[in-house]
Amino acid sequence: MKRKMAALVLGNAEYPAGGELENPVNDALDISEKLKSYDFEVILGTDCSKAAMEKKLKEFGDLLKTHDVGMFFFRRSWYAN
């Protein structure tokens, strides 16, 4: 029996108080594509606001109700002024 797998992948690089950093978004895009190649149903968010992140988390929670496996990946850069 094939398991239904879901993933929430978030990568935040853009911050109002500081510049934009590329690696978190690139990492999120890369891992999202890799997970899709393993038949994960992927919810991807990049540079999400708090409201957008909460919406993605709710969507992921709903998806987990019908899937056997769930994975959460969150990548952000540490930016210090």
N, CA and C atoms as a LAMMPS dump frame, in Angstrom:
ITEM: TIMESTEP
0
ITEM: NUMBER OF ATOMS
243
ITEM: BOX BOUNDS ff ff ff
-5.0000000000000000e+02 5.0000000000000000e+02
-5.0000000000000000e+02 5.0000000000000000e+02
-5.0000000000000000e+02 5.0000000000000000e+02
ITEM: ATOMS id mol type element x y z
1 1 1 N 0.837 -1.18 0
2 1 2 C 0 0 0
3 1 3 C 0.886 1.249 0
4 2 1 N 0.594 2.16 -0.891
5 2 2 C 1.356 3.397 -0.985
6 2 3 C 0.833 4.407 0.031
7 3 1 N 1.739 5.003 0.778
8 3 2 C 1.355 6.004 1.766
9 3 3 C 1.137 7.352 1.113
10 4 1 N 0.165 8.091 1.625
11 4 2 C -0.061 9.459 1.182
12 4 3 C 0.803 10.363 2.055
13 5 1 N 1.645 11.157 1.407
14 5 2 C 2.607 11.99 2.14
15 5 3 C 2.389 13.464 1.819
16 6 1 N 2.465 14.28 2.856
17 6 2 C 2.268 15.719 2.711
18 6 3 C 3.436 16.455 3.354
19 7 1 N 3.766 17.606 2.794
20 7 2 C 4.839 18.423 3.356
21 7 3 C 4.472 19.893 3.28
22 8 1 N 4.841 20.609 4.312
23 8 2 C 4.756 22.065 4.316
24 8 3 C 6.19 22.572 4.298
25 9 1 N 6.538 23.334 3.285
26 9 2 C 7.895 23.853 3.112
27 9 3 C 7.817 25.371 3.087
28 10 1 N 8.481 26 4.057
29 10 2 C 8.5 27.458 4.155
30 10 3 C 9.936 27.962 4.107
31 11 1 N 10.155 29.007 3.35
32 11 2 C 11.468 29.65 3.291
33 11 3 C 11.293 31.152 3.327
34 12 1 N 11.762 31.782 4.384
35 12 2 C 11.636 33.229 4.535
36 12 3 C 13.002 33.886 4.498
37 13 1 N 13.141 34.842 3.594
38 13 2 C 14.408 35.543 3.45
39 13 3 C 14.25 37.055 3.501
40 14 1 N 13.066 37.551 3.265
41 14 2 C 12.846 38.991 3.175
42 14 3 C 12.318 39.518 4.5
43 15 1 N 12.994 40.53 5.025
44 15 2 C 12.616 41.098 6.306
45 15 3 C 12.466 42.61 6.171
46 16 1 N 11.413 43.173 6.757
47 16 2 C 11.19 44.611 6.634
48 16 3 C 12.347 45.457 7.192
49 17 1 N 12.988 45.009 8.246
50 17 2 C 14.037 45.794 8.886
51 17 3 C 15.415 45.584 8.26
52 18 1 N 15.531 44.634 7.38
53 18 2 C 16.84 44.343 6.812
54 18 3 C 16.721 43.906 5.375
55 19 1 N 17.821 43.617 4.783
56 19 2 C 17.867 43.26 3.374
57 19 3 C 17.209 41.933 3.072
58 20 1 N 17.405 41.491 1.864
59 20 2 C 16.848 40.221 1.415
60 20 3 C 17.97 39.208 1.302
61 21 1 N 17.734 38.02 1.801
62 21 2 C 18.718 36.946 1.753
63 21 3 C 18.16 35.836 0.875
64 22 1 N 18.953 35.319 -0.052
65 22 2 C 18.439 34.392 -1.053
66 22 3 C 18.358 32.939 -0.603
67 23 1 N 19.263 32.469 0.222
68 23 2 C 19.348 31.038 0.498
69 23 3 C 18.086 30.395 1.051
70 24 1 N 17.371 30.99 1.991
71 24 2 C 16.174 30.305 2.5
72 24 3 C 15.137 30.016 1.415
73 25 1 N 14.911 30.95 0.53
74 25 2 C 13.931 30.738 -0.532
75 25 3 C 14.448 29.677 -1.501
76 26 1 N 15.71 29.78 -1.888
77 26 2 C 16.292 28.778 -2.788
78 26 3 C 16.248 27.391 -2.169
79 27 1 N 16.576 27.289 -0.88
80 27 2 C 16.528 25.998 -0.19
81 27 3 C 15.117 25.441 -0.166
82 28 1 N 14.137 26.305 0.105
83 28 2 C 12.737 25.859 0.143
84 28 3 C 12.289 25.37 -1.231
85 29 1 N 12.673 26.083 -2.269
86 29 2 C 12.319 25.655 -3.63
87 29 3 C 12.96 24.31 -3.968
88 30 1 N 14.241 24.158 -3.614
89 30 2 C 14.954 22.907 -3.903
90 30 3 C 14.349 21.723 -3.156
91 31 1 N 14.103 21.894 -1.86
92 31 2 C 13.566 20.765 -1.086
93 31 3 C 12.141 20.453 -1.514
94 32 1 N 11.391 21.468 -1.904
95 32 2 C 10.038 21.248 -2.399
96 32 3 C 10.051 20.358 -3.641
97 33 1 N 10.933 20.663 -4.574
98 33 2 C 11.039 19.858 -5.793
99 33 3 C 11.484 18.425 -5.488
100 34 1 N 12.427 18.275 -4.575
101 34 2 C 12.902 16.935 -4.207
102 34 3 C 11.775 16.128 -3.57
103 35 1 N 11.021 16.745 -2.659
104 35 2 C 9.915 16.04 -2.022
105 35 3 C 8.844 15.641 -3.033
106 36 1 N 8.565 16.506 -3.994
107 36 2 C 7.605 16.166 -5.046
108 36 3 C 8.068 14.945 -5.828
109 37 1 N 9.377 14.83 -6.03
110 37 2 C 9.91 13.675 -6.775
111 37 3 C 9.722 12.373 -5.991
112 38 1 N 9.511 12.49 -4.661
113 38 2 C 9.223 11.327 -3.819
114 38 3 C 7.72 11.172 -3.565
115 39 1 N 6.916 11.84 -4.362
116 39 2 C 5.446 11.767 -4.303
117 39 3 C 4.821 12.437 -3.08
118 40 1 N 5.505 13.412 -2.503
119 40 2 C 4.883 14.228 -1.461
120 40 3 C 3.959 15.238 -2.12
121 41 1 N 2.843 15.503 -1.488
122 41 2 C 2.012 16.639 -1.871
123 41 3 C 2.555 17.82 -1.079
124 42 1 N 3.063 18.823 -1.769
125 42 2 C 3.812 19.899 -1.116
126 42 3 C 3.023 21.203 -1.118
127 43 1 N 2.984 21.822 0.052
128 43 2 C 2.49 23.187 0.194
129 43 3 C 3.735 24.037 0.383
130 44 1 N 3.953 24.982 -0.51
131 44 2 C 5.17 25.799 -0.482
132 44 3 C 4.827 27.241 -0.168
133 45 1 N 5.6 27.824 0.728
134 45 2 C 5.461 29.246 1.027
135 45 3 C 6.828 29.896 1.09
136 46 1 N 6.957 31.039 0.422
137 46 2 C 8.21 31.781 0.482
138 46 3 C 7.908 33.221 0.861
139 47 1 N 8.755 33.753 1.736
140 47 2 C 8.616 35.13 2.226
141 47 3 C 7.187 35.432 2.67
142 48 1 N 6.653 34.544 3.479
143 48 2 C 5.276 34.664 3.951
144 48 3 C 5.158 35.702 5.072
145 49 1 N 4.083 36.443 5.015
146 49 2 C 3.709 37.276 6.154
147 49 3 C 3.184 36.344 7.249
148 50 1 N 2.946 36.893 8.426
149 50 2 C 2.397 36.071 9.512
150 50 3 C 1.045 35.483 9.106
151 51 1 N 0.202 36.293 8.496
152 51 2 C -1.122 35.824 8.076
153 51 3 C -1.009 34.731 7.011
154 52 1 N -0.108 34.912 6.062
155 52 2 C 0.068 33.903 5.009
156 52 3 C 0.611 32.605 5.59
157 53 1 N 1.523 32.724 6.57
158 53 2 C 2.077 31.527 7.199
159 53 3 C 0.992 30.778 7.977
160 54 1 N 0.152 31.508 8.675
161 54 2 C -0.945 30.875 9.411
162 54 3 C -1.9 30.169 8.453
163 55 1 N -2.156 30.763 7.298
164 55 2 C -3.022 30.142 6.295
165 55 3 C -2.406 28.844 5.779
166 56 1 N -1.099 28.853 5.512
167 56 2 C -0.4 27.653 5.045
168 56 3 C -0.421 26.572 6.124
169 57 1 N -0.234 26.956 7.391
170 57 2 C -0.273 25.99 8.489
171 57 3 C -1.653 25.356 8.612
172 58 1 N -2.7 26.148 8.451
173 58 2 C -4.068 25.605 8.498
174 58 3 C -4.289 24.64 7.342
175 59 1 N -3.846 25.032 6.156
176 59 2 C -3.98 24.168 4.984
177 59 3 C -3.24 22.843 5.205
178 60 1 N -2.056 22.925 5.792
179 60 2 C -1.271 21.725 6.084
180 60 3 C -1.98 20.854 7.109
181 61 1 N -2.519 21.463 8.153
182 61 2 C -3.269 20.719 9.165
183 61 3 C -4.447 19.977 8.567
184 62 1 N -5.15 20.632 7.667
185 62 2 C -6.281 19.979 6.992
186 62 3 C -5.797 18.815 6.128
187 63 1 N -4.667 19.002 5.448
188 63 2 C -4.123 17.959 4.583
189 63 3 C -3.69 16.736 5.392
190 64 1 N -3.171 16.97 6.585
191 64 2 C -2.711 15.861 7.425
192 64 3 C -3.847 14.922 7.835
193 65 1 N -5.061 15.418 7.81
194 65 2 C -6.213 14.583 8.174
195 65 3 C -6.438 13.447 7.175
196 66 1 N -5.929 13.62 5.961
197 66 2 C -6.158 12.62 4.915
198 66 3 C -4.86 11.954 4.439
199 67 1 N -3.751 12.267 5.081
200 67 2 C -2.458 11.714 4.67
201 67 3 C -1.838 10.902 5.805
202 68 1 N -0.965 9.967 5.436
203 68 2 C -0.326 9.082 6.408
204 68 3 C 0.957 9.659 6.99
205 69 1 N 1.647 10.488 6.223
206 69 2 C 2.944 11.035 6.616
207 69 3 C 2.917 12.537 6.434
208 70 1 N 3.467 13.261 7.402
209 70 2 C 3.585 14.71 7.293
210 70 3 C 4.998 15.156 7.599
211 71 1 N 5.472 16.131 6.848
212 71 2 C 6.809 16.686 7.062
213 71 3 C 6.711 18.206 7.027
214 72 1 N 7.406 18.847 7.955
215 72 2 C 7.438 20.304 8.025
216 72 3 C 8.882 20.761 7.885
217 73 1 N 9.136 21.678 6.951
218 73 2 C 10.473 22.239 6.737
219 73 3 C 10.352 23.749 6.775
220 74 1 N 11.117 24.374 7.655
221 74 2 C 11.115 25.835 7.746
222 74 3 C 12.554 26.312 7.73
223 75 1 N 12.859 27.188 6.79
224 75 2 C 14.216 27.709 6.661
225 75 3 C 14.135 29.233 6.638
226 76 1 N 14.891 29.837 7.512
227 76 2 C 15.004 31.294 7.509
228 76 3 C 16.444 31.661 7.794
229 77 1 N 16.805 32.835 7.409
230 77 2 C 18.147 33.318 7.716
231 77 3 C 18.082 34.168 8.96
232 78 1 N 19.133 34.123 9.694
233 78 2 C 19.252 34.988 10.868
234 78 3 C 19.855 36.282 10.414
235 79 1 N 19.129 37.35 10.579
236 79 2 C 19.586 38.655 10.144
237 79 3 C 19.724 39.535 11.363
238 80 1 N 20.893 40.056 11.56
239 80 2 C 21.13 40.952 12.699
240 80 3 C 21.525 42.329 12.17
241 81 1 N 20.921 43.355 12.714
242 81 2 C 21.263 44.732 12.317
243 81 3 C 22.546 45.155 12.972
